[in-house]
Amino acid sequence: MKEETIISLDISKINDIEIKDTLKFVYEVLEERGYNPINQLVGYIMSGDLGYISSYKEARNRIAKIDRTLLLEELLKSYLK
C-alpha cells in the first residue's frame, strides 16, 4: 500500500500581500469544498487549467488575476527562506 505524503502550504513567508491573501483564500475554499488544496493548486500552476480551482466564492476568478509565474516565484522564494 502506497503511503500518502501530507504537504502543508506555509504562506506566512510570502511577501506579496495580494498573492498571499489569494492563496490563503483559494486554499480555504478548496478545503471547504472537500478538495485536496495542494493537489488542486499544483495542478493549476503546472497546467494553467483553471478547472483545478473551484468557482465557489469566486476563487477561480481571484487566482486567475495573478500571473502563474509570479505565483510560482513567491512560493519558491518562501520555500527557500
Biopython code that builds the backbone (N, CA, C, O; Angstrom):
import numpy as np
from Bio.PDB.StructureBuilder import StructureBuilder

atoms = [
    (1, "MET", "N", (0.839, -1.175, 0.000)),
    (1, "MET", "CA", (0.000, 0.000, 0.000)),
    (1, "MET", "C", (0.886, 1.241, 0.000)),
    (1, "MET", "O", (1.819, 1.339, 0.798)),
    (2, "LYS", "N", (0.603, 2.182, -0.883)),
    (2, "LYS", "CA", (1.397, 3.390, -1.022)),
    (2, "LYS", "C", (1.015, 4.406, 0.050)),
    (2, "LYS", "O", (-0.164, 4.689, 0.260)),
    (3, "GLU", "N", (2.033, 4.953, 0.730)),
    (3, "GLU", "CA", (1.768, 5.959, 1.745)),
    (3, "GLU", "C", (1.560, 7.306, 1.084)),
    (3, "GLU", "O", (2.263, 7.655, 0.136)),
    (4, "GLU", "N", (0.588, 8.068, 1.586)),
    (4, "GLU", "CA", (0.334, 9.397, 1.059)),
    (4, "GLU", "C", (1.140, 10.406, 1.864)),
    (4, "GLU", "O", (1.070, 10.431, 3.093)),
    (5, "THR", "N", (1.894, 11.223, 1.174)),
    (5, "THR", "CA", (2.673, 12.257, 1.822)),
    (5, "THR", "C", (1.787, 13.474, 2.021)),
    (5, "THR", "O", (1.121, 13.930, 1.091)),
    (6, "ILE", "N", (1.784, 13.988, 3.225)),
    (6, "ILE", "CA", (0.991, 15.167, 3.517)),
    (6, "ILE", "C", (1.919, 16.370, 3.494)),
    (6, "ILE", "O", (2.898, 16.436, 4.238)),
    (7, "ILE", "N", (1.595, 17.316, 2.630)),
    (7, "ILE", "CA", (2.375, 18.533, 2.495)),
    (7, "ILE", "C", (1.481, 19.693, 2.891)),
    (7, "ILE", "O", (0.327, 19.779, 2.472)),
    (8, "SER", "N", (2.029, 20.580, 3.701)),
    (8, "SER", "CA", (1.238, 21.753, 4.067)),
    (8, "SER", "C", (1.774, 22.959, 3.319)),
    (8, "SER", "O", (2.939, 23.001, 2.924)),
    (9, "LEU", "N", (0.920, 23.917, 3.136)),
    (9, "LEU", "CA", (1.280, 25.133, 2.438)),
    (9, "LEU", "C", (1.507, 26.219, 3.465)),
    (9, "LEU", "O", (0.566, 26.680, 4.110)),
    (10, "ASP", "N", (2.763, 26.630, 3.620)),
    (10, "ASP", "CA", (3.109, 27.685, 4.569)),
    (10, "ASP", "C", (3.279, 28.977, 3.798)),
    (10, "ASP", "O", (4.319, 29.214, 3.183)),
    (11, "ILE", "N", (2.257, 29.809, 3.835)),
    (11, "ILE", "CA", (2.318, 31.055, 3.079)),
    (11, "ILE", "C", (2.746, 32.229, 3.941)),
    (11, "ILE", "O", (2.711, 33.372, 3.486)),
    (12, "SER", "N", (3.143, 31.972, 5.159)),
    (12, "SER", "CA", (3.498, 33.049, 6.081)),
    (12, "SER", "C", (4.702, 33.859, 5.627)),
    (12, "SER", "O", (4.847, 35.017, 6.020)),
    (13, "LYS", "N", (5.568, 33.275, 4.807)),
    (13, "LYS", "CA", (6.777, 33.966, 4.388)),
    (13, "LYS", "C", (6.638, 34.666, 3.037)),
    (13, "LYS", "O", (7.578, 35.317, 2.581)),
    (14, "ILE", "N", (5.491, 34.543, 2.400)),
    (14, "ILE", "CA", (5.291, 35.198, 1.106)),
    (14, "ILE", "C", (5.141, 36.690, 1.338)),
    (14, "ILE", "O", (4.351, 37.122, 2.178)),
    (15, "ASN", "N", (5.899, 37.473, 0.591)),
    (15, "ASN", "CA", (5.933, 38.911, 0.791)),
    (15, "ASN", "C", (4.788, 39.653, 0.119)),
    (15, "ASN", "O", (4.247, 40.597, 0.694)),
    (16, "ASP", "N", (4.417, 39.253, -1.059)),
    (16, "ASP", "CA", (3.379, 39.962, -1.787)),
    (16, "ASP", "C", (2.016, 39.690, -1.133)),
    (16, "ASP", "O", (1.534, 38.557, -1.123)),
    (17, "ILE", "N", (1.418, 40.735, -0.596)),
    (17, "ILE", "CA", (0.162, 40.612, 0.160)),
    (17, "ILE", "C", (-0.974, 40.072, -0.705)),
    (17, "ILE", "O", (-1.735, 39.216, -0.256)),
    (18, "GLU", "N", (-1.096, 40.560, -1.934)),
    (18, "GLU", "CA", (-2.177, 40.098, -2.812)),
    (18, "GLU", "C", (-2.062, 38.606, -3.090)),
    (18, "GLU", "O", (-3.054, 37.879, -3.027)),
    (19, "ILE", "N", (-0.851, 38.150, -3.398)),
    (19, "ILE", "CA", (-0.637, 36.729, -3.676)),
    (19, "ILE", "C", (-0.902, 35.904, -2.426)),
    (19, "ILE", "O", (-1.571, 34.872, -2.487)),
    (20, "LYS", "N", (-0.384, 36.354, -1.305)),
    (20, "LYS", "CA", (-0.573, 35.641, -0.040)),
    (20, "LYS", "C", (-2.057, 35.521, 0.314)),
    (20, "LYS", "O", (-2.533, 34.435, 0.647)),
    (21, "ASP", "N", (-2.780, 36.632, 0.242)),
    (21, "ASP", "CA", (-4.206, 36.620, 0.566)),
    (21, "ASP", "C", (-5.001, 35.735, -0.387)),
    (21, "ASP", "O", (-5.902, 35.009, 0.032)),
    (22, "THR", "N", (-4.660, 35.802, -1.657)),
    (22, "THR", "CA", (-5.370, 34.992, -2.652)),
    (22, "THR", "C", (-5.109, 33.509, -2.440)),
    (22, "THR", "O", (-6.039, 32.703, -2.485)),
    (23, "LEU", "N", (-3.850, 33.141, -2.208)),
    (23, "LEU", "CA", (-3.529, 31.732, -1.967)),
    (23, "LEU", "C", (-4.247, 31.205, -0.733)),
    (23, "LEU", "O", (-4.799, 30.105, -0.743)),
    (24, "LYS", "N", (-4.232, 31.989, 0.309)),
    (24, "LYS", "CA", (-4.901, 31.569, 1.538)),
    (24, "LYS", "C", (-6.396, 31.388, 1.292)),
    (24, "LYS", "O", (-6.986, 30.399, 1.727)),
    (25, "PHE", "N", (-7.001, 32.338, 0.600)),
    (25, "PHE", "CA", (-8.429, 32.271, 0.310)),
    (25, "PHE", "C", (-8.767, 31.043, -0.542)),
    (25, "PHE", "O", (-9.689, 30.290, -0.227)),
    (26, "VAL", "N", (-8.009, 30.857, -1.620)),
    (26, "VAL", "CA", (-8.274, 29.730, -2.526)),
    (26, "VAL", "C", (-8.050, 28.403, -1.803)),
    (26, "VAL", "O", (-8.833, 27.467, -1.966)),
    (27, "TYR", "N", (-6.998, 28.319, -1.015)),
    (27, "TYR", "CA", (-6.723, 27.111, -0.231)),
    (27, "TYR", "C", (-7.920, 26.769, 0.651)),
    (27, "TYR", "O", (-8.376, 25.626, 0.673)),
    (28, "GLU", "N", (-8.424, 27.761, 1.374)),
    (28, "GLU", "CA", (-9.559, 27.545, 2.282)),
    (28, "GLU", "C", (-10.822, 27.155, 1.524)),
    (28, "GLU", "O", (-11.575, 26.292, 1.977)),
    (29, "VAL", "N", (-11.059, 27.778, 0.384)),
    (29, "VAL", "CA", (-12.238, 27.443, -0.423)),
    (29, "VAL", "C", (-12.153, 26.001, -0.909)),
    (29, "VAL", "O", (-13.128, 25.255, -0.822)),
    (30, "LEU", "N", (-10.985, 25.610, -1.423)),
    (30, "LEU", "CA", (-10.825, 24.243, -1.912)),
    (30, "LEU", "C", (-11.011, 23.232, -0.789)),
    (30, "LEU", "O", (-11.649, 22.194, -0.968)),
    (31, "GLU", "N", (-10.450, 23.548, 0.360)),
    (31, "GLU", "CA", (-10.601, 22.676, 1.528)),
    (31, "GLU", "C", (-12.081, 22.581, 1.939)),
    (31, "GLU", "O", (-12.580, 21.497, 2.239)),
    (32, "GLU", "N", (-12.754, 23.699, 1.948)),
    (32, "GLU", "CA", (-14.173, 23.745, 2.314)),
    (32, "GLU", "C", (-15.021, 22.902, 1.364)),
    (32, "GLU", "O", (-16.006, 22.289, 1.777)),
    (33, "ARG", "N", (-14.636, 22.878, 0.105)),
    (33, "ARG", "CA", (-15.381, 22.106, -0.888)),
    (33, "ARG", "C", (-15.007, 20.631, -0.902)),
    (33, "ARG", "O", (-15.584, 19.852, -1.660)),
    (34, "GLY", "N", (-14.031, 20.238, -0.060)),
    (34, "GLY", "CA", (-13.666, 18.827, 0.040)),
    (34, "GLY", "C", (-12.537, 18.396, -0.876)),
    (34, "GLY", "O", (-12.267, 17.201, -1.001)),
    (35, "TYR", "N", (-11.876, 19.338, -1.515)),
    (35, "TYR", "CA", (-10.743, 19.021, -2.382)),
    (35, "TYR", "C", (-9.447, 18.983, -1.578)),
    (35, "TYR", "O", (-9.383, 19.493, -0.459)),
    (36, "ASN", "N", (-8.416, 18.374, -2.161)),
    (36, "ASN", "CA", (-7.080, 18.443, -1.597)),
    (36, "ASN", "C", (-6.455, 19.717, -2.181)),
    (36, "ASN", "O", (-6.061, 19.728, -3.348)),
    (37, "PRO", "N", (-6.361, 20.782, -1.387)),
    (37, "PRO", "CA", (-5.920, 22.073, -1.918)),
    (37, "PRO", "C", (-4.529, 22.040, -2.557)),
    (37, "PRO", "O", (-4.297, 22.709, -3.564)),
    (38, "ILE", "N", (-3.611, 21.274, -1.985)),
    (38, "ILE", "CA", (-2.262, 21.197, -2.546)),
    (38, "ILE", "C", (-2.307, 20.600, -3.948)),
    (38, "ILE", "O", (-1.733, 21.157, -4.883)),
    (39, "ASN", "N", (-2.984, 19.476, -4.090)),
    (39, "ASN", "CA", (-3.082, 18.834, -5.405)),
    (39, "ASN", "C", (-3.734, 19.751, -6.429)),
    (39, "ASN", "O", (-3.286, 19.829, -7.573)),
    (40, "GLN", "N", (-4.782, 20.438, -6.024)),
    (40, "GLN", "CA", (-5.504, 21.315, -6.937)),
    (40, "GLN", "C", (-4.643, 22.504, -7.349)),
    (40, "GLN", "O", (-4.601, 22.866, -8.525)),
    (41, "LEU", "N", (-3.958, 23.109, -6.385)),
    (41, "LEU", "CA", (-3.114, 24.270, -6.704)),
    (41, "LEU", "C", (-1.919, 23.872, -7.575)),
    (41, "LEU", "O", (-1.559, 24.594, -8.504)),
    (42, "VAL", "N", (-1.312, 22.736, -7.277)),
    (42, "VAL", "CA", (-0.201, 22.265, -8.105)),
    (42, "VAL", "C", (-0.692, 21.985, -9.528)),
    (42, "VAL", "O", (-0.032, 22.362, -10.496)),
    (43, "GLY", "N", (-1.822, 21.339, -9.654)),
    (43, "GLY", "CA", (-2.392, 21.070, -10.973)),
    (43, "GLY", "C", (-2.613, 22.350, -11.760)),
    (43, "GLY", "O", (-2.310, 22.418, -12.951)),
    (44, "TYR", "N", (-3.142, 23.360, -11.089)),
    (44, "TYR", "CA", (-3.374, 24.648, -11.752)),
    (44, "TYR", "C", (-2.060, 25.307, -12.148)),
    (44, "TYR", "O", (-1.912, 25.756, -13.285)),
    (45, "ILE", "N", (-1.110, 25.370, -11.229)),
    (45, "ILE", "CA", (0.157, 26.041, -11.517)),
    (45, "ILE", "C", (0.898, 25.347, -12.661)),
    (45, "ILE", "O", (1.457, 26.016, -13.530)),
    (46, "MET", "N", (0.904, 24.023, -12.667)),
    (46, "MET", "CA", (1.634, 23.278, -13.697)),
    (46, "MET", "C", (0.966, 23.363, -15.073)),
    (46, "MET", "O", (1.649, 23.461, -16.092)),
    (47, "SER", "N", (-0.358, 23.324, -15.098)),
    (47, "SER", "CA", (-1.059, 23.234, -16.381)),
    (47, "SER", "C", (-1.669, 24.546, -16.859)),
    (47, "SER", "O", (-1.843, 24.756, -18.060)),
    (48, "GLY", "N", (-1.987, 25.417, -15.927)),
    (48, "GLY", "CA", (-2.692, 26.648, -16.296)),
    (48, "GLY", "C", (-4.185, 26.442, -16.462)),
    (48, "GLY", "O", (-4.908, 27.370, -16.824)),
    (49, "ASP", "N", (-4.644, 25.240, -16.203)),
    (49, "ASP", "CA", (-6.061, 24.911, -16.344)),
    (49, "ASP", "C", (-6.823, 25.374, -15.110)),
    (49, "ASP", "O", (-6.657, 24.817, -14.025)),
    (50, "LEU", "N", (-7.652, 26.389, -15.278)),
    (50, "LEU", "CA", (-8.421, 26.917, -14.150)),
    (50, "LEU", "C", (-9.473, 25.938, -13.640)),
    (50, "LEU", "O", (-10.089, 26.179, -12.601)),
    (51, "GLY", "N", (-9.685, 24.847, -14.351)),
    (51, "GLY", "CA", (-10.620, 23.820, -13.907)),
    (51, "GLY", "C", (-10.197, 23.179, -12.596)),
    (51, "GLY", "O", (-11.017, 22.566, -11.913)),
    (52, "TYR", "N", (-8.935, 23.313, -12.238)),
    (52, "TYR", "CA", (-8.446, 22.786, -10.966)),
    (52, "TYR", "C", (-8.934, 23.613, -9.776)),
    (52, "TYR", "O", (-8.912, 23.141, -8.639)),
    (53, "ILE", "N", (-9.372, 24.835, -10.034)),
    (53, "ILE", "CA", (-9.789, 25.737, -8.973)),
    (53, "ILE", "C", (-11.297, 25.905, -9.015)),
    (53, "ILE", "O", (-11.865, 26.226, -10.059)),
    (54, "SER", "N", (-11.934, 25.691, -7.894)),
    (54, "SER", "CA", (-13.387, 25.816, -7.795)),
    (54, "SER", "C", (-13.819, 27.252, -8.062)),
    (54, "SER", "O", (-13.116, 28.201, -7.714)),
    (55, "SER", "N", (-14.970, 27.394, -8.677)),
    (55, "SER", "CA", (-15.526, 28.734, -8.891)),
    (55, "SER", "C", (-16.303, 29.207, -7.664)),
    (55, "SER", "O", (-16.779, 30.342, -7.624)),
    (56, "TYR", "N", (-16.426, 28.343, -6.674)),
    (56, "TYR", "CA", (-17.133, 28.672, -5.438)),
    (56, "TYR", "C", (-16.511, 29.909, -4.808)),
    (56, "TYR", "O", (-15.289, 30.009, -4.696)),
    (57, "LYS", "N", (-17.338, 30.834, -4.403)),
    (57, "LYS", "CA", (-16.926, 32.097, -3.769)),
    (57, "LYS", "C", (-15.940, 32.891, -4.629)),
    (57, "LYS", "O", (-15.123, 33.646, -4.103)),
    (58, "GLU", "N", (-16.018, 32.720, -5.948)),
    (58, "GLU", "CA", (-15.165, 33.461, -6.886)),
    (58, "GLU", "C", (-13.672, 33.131, -6.761)),
    (58, "GLU", "O", (-12.826, 33.925, -7.174)),
    (59, "ALA", "N", (-13.349, 31.967, -6.195)),
    (59, "ALA", "CA", (-11.943, 31.586, -6.024)),
    (59, "ALA", "C", (-11.217, 31.516, -7.371)),
    (59, "ALA", "O", (-10.076, 31.963, -7.485)),
    (60, "ARG", "N", (-11.866, 30.966, -8.372)),
    (60, "ARG", "CA", (-11.247, 30.838, -9.693)),
    (60, "ARG", "C", (-10.925, 32.206, -10.283)),
    (60, "ARG", "O", (-9.850, 32.411, -10.846)),
    (61, "ASN", "N", (-11.861, 33.138, -10.152)),
    (61, "ASN", "CA", (-11.637, 34.484, -10.683)),
    (61, "ASN", "C", (-10.504, 35.194, -9.961)),
    (61, "ASN", "O", (-9.720, 35.913, -10.580)),
    (62, "ARG", "N", (-10.416, 34.993, -8.652)),
    (62, "ARG", "CA", (-9.351, 35.648, -7.881)),
    (62, "ARG", "C", (-7.969, 35.148, -8.259)),
    (62, "ARG", "O", (-7.049, 35.943, -8.448)),
    (63, "ILE", "N", (-7.817, 33.828, -8.370)),
    (63, "ILE", "CA", (-6.483, 33.300, -8.681)),
    (63, "ILE", "C", (-6.105, 33.565, -10.138)),
    (63, "ILE", "O", (-4.921, 33.657, -10.464)),
    (64, "ALA", "N", (-7.099, 33.688, -11.010)),
    (64, "ALA", "CA", (-6.825, 33.956, -12.430)),
    (64, "ALA", "C", (-6.215, 35.342, -12.635)),
    (64, "ALA", "O", (-5.577, 35.587, -13.658)),
    (65, "LYS", "N", (-6.402, 36.239, -11.686)),
    (65, "LYS", "CA", (-5.863, 37.599, -11.791)),
    (65, "LYS", "C", (-4.370, 37.663, -11.508)),
    (65, "LYS", "O", (-3.730, 38.680, -11.774)),
    (66, "ILE", "N", (-3.811, 36.578, -10.970)),
    (66, "ILE", "CA", (-2.389, 36.542, -10.625)),
    (66, "ILE", "C", (-1.645, 35.721, -11.671)),
    (66, "ILE", "O", (-2.021, 34.587, -11.967)),
    (67, "ASP", "N", (-0.607, 36.295, -12.215)),
    (67, "ASP", "CA", (0.218, 35.589, -13.183)),
    (67, "ASP", "C", (0.811, 34.343, -12.513)),
    (67, "ASP", "O", (1.353, 34.432, -11.411)),
    (68, "ARG", "N", (0.712, 33.201, -13.162)),
    (68, "ARG", "CA", (1.204, 31.957, -12.567)),
    (68, "ARG", "C", (2.699, 31.988, -12.309)),
    (68, "ARG", "O", (3.175, 31.362, -11.361)),
    (69, "THR", "N", (3.441, 32.699, -13.128)),
    (69, "THR", "CA", (4.887, 32.807, -12.922)),
    (69, "THR", "C", (5.180, 33.534, -11.615)),
    (69, "THR", "O", (6.048, 33.113, -10.851)),
    (70, "LEU", "N", (4.459, 34.626, -11.354)),
    (70, "LEU", "CA", (4.636, 35.358, -10.095)),
    (70, "LEU", "C", (4.240, 34.494, -8.909)),
    (70, "LEU", "O", (4.905, 34.500, -7.873)),
    (71, "LEU", "N", (3.172, 33.765, -9.065)),
    (71, "LEU", "CA", (2.709, 32.865, -8.012)),
    (71, "LEU", "C", (3.784, 31.828, -7.689)),
    (71, "LEU", "O", (4.093, 31.588, -6.522)),
    (72, "LEU", "N", (4.336, 31.231, -8.704)),
    (72, "LEU", "CA", (5.377, 30.224, -8.510)),
    (72, "LEU", "C", (6.643, 30.842, -7.915)),
    (72, "LEU", "O", (7.282, 30.236, -7.055)),
    (73, "GLU", "N", (7.006, 32.039, -8.366)),
    (73, "GLU", "CA", (8.179, 32.723, -7.817)),
    (73, "GLU", "C", (8.027, 32.957, -6.316)),
    (73, "GLU", "O", (8.951, 32.690, -5.547)),
    (74, "GLU", "N", (6.871, 33.452, -5.903)),
    (74, "GLU", "CA", (6.642, 33.726, -4.484)),
    (74, "GLU", "C", (6.644, 32.445, -3.654)),
    (74, "GLU", "O", (7.188, 32.422, -2.550)),
    (75, "LEU", "N", (6.044, 31.392, -4.175)),
    (75, "LEU", "CA", (6.049, 30.113, -3.466)),
    (75, "LEU", "C", (7.470, 29.585, -3.316)),
    (75, "LEU", "O", (7.847, 29.106, -2.246)),
    (76, "LEU", "N", (8.250, 29.669, -4.375)),
    (76, "LEU", "CA", (9.621, 29.180, -4.324)),
    (76, "LEU", "C", (10.472, 30.011, -3.371)),
    (76, "LEU", "O", (11.250, 29.460, -2.592)),
    (77, "LYS", "N", (10.328, 31.328, -3.427)),
    (77, "LYS", "CA", (11.078, 32.204, -2.510)),
    (77, "LYS", "C", (10.747, 31.881, -1.050)),
    (77, "LYS", "O", (11.640, 31.791, -0.208)),
    (78, "SER", "N", (9.464, 31.708, -0.764)),
    (78, "SER", "CA", (9.077, 31.432, 0.614)),
    (78, "SER", "C", (9.560, 30.056, 1.060)),
    (78, "SER", "O", (9.888, 29.872, 2.232)),
    (79, "TYR", "N", (9.608, 29.106, 0.167)),
    (79, "TYR", "CA", (10.077, 27.765, 0.496)),
    (79, "TYR", "C", (11.574, 27.762, 0.799)),
    (79, "TYR", "O", (12.026, 27.069, 1.710)),
    (80, "LEU", "N", (12.332, 28.531, 0.042)),
    (80, "LEU", "CA", (13.777, 28.531, 0.171)),
    (80, "LEU", "C", (14.282, 29.399, 1.316)),
    (80, "LEU", "O", (15.461, 29.324, 1.661)),
    (81, "LYS", "N", (13.445, 30.199, 1.899)),
    (81, "LYS", "CA", (13.856, 31.033, 3.047)),
    (81, "LYS", "C", (14.015, 30.202, 4.285)),
    (81, "LYS", "O", (14.354, 30.731, 5.343)),
]
sb = StructureBuilder()
sb.init_structure("model")
sb.init_model(0)
sb.init_chain("A")
sb.init_seg("    ")
for serial, (resi, resn, name, xyz) in enumerate(atoms, 1):
    if name == "N":
        sb.init_residue(resn, " ", resi, " ")
    sb.init_atom(name, np.array(xyz, "f"), 0.0, 1.0, " ", f" {name:<3s}", serial, name[0])
structure = sb.get_structure()
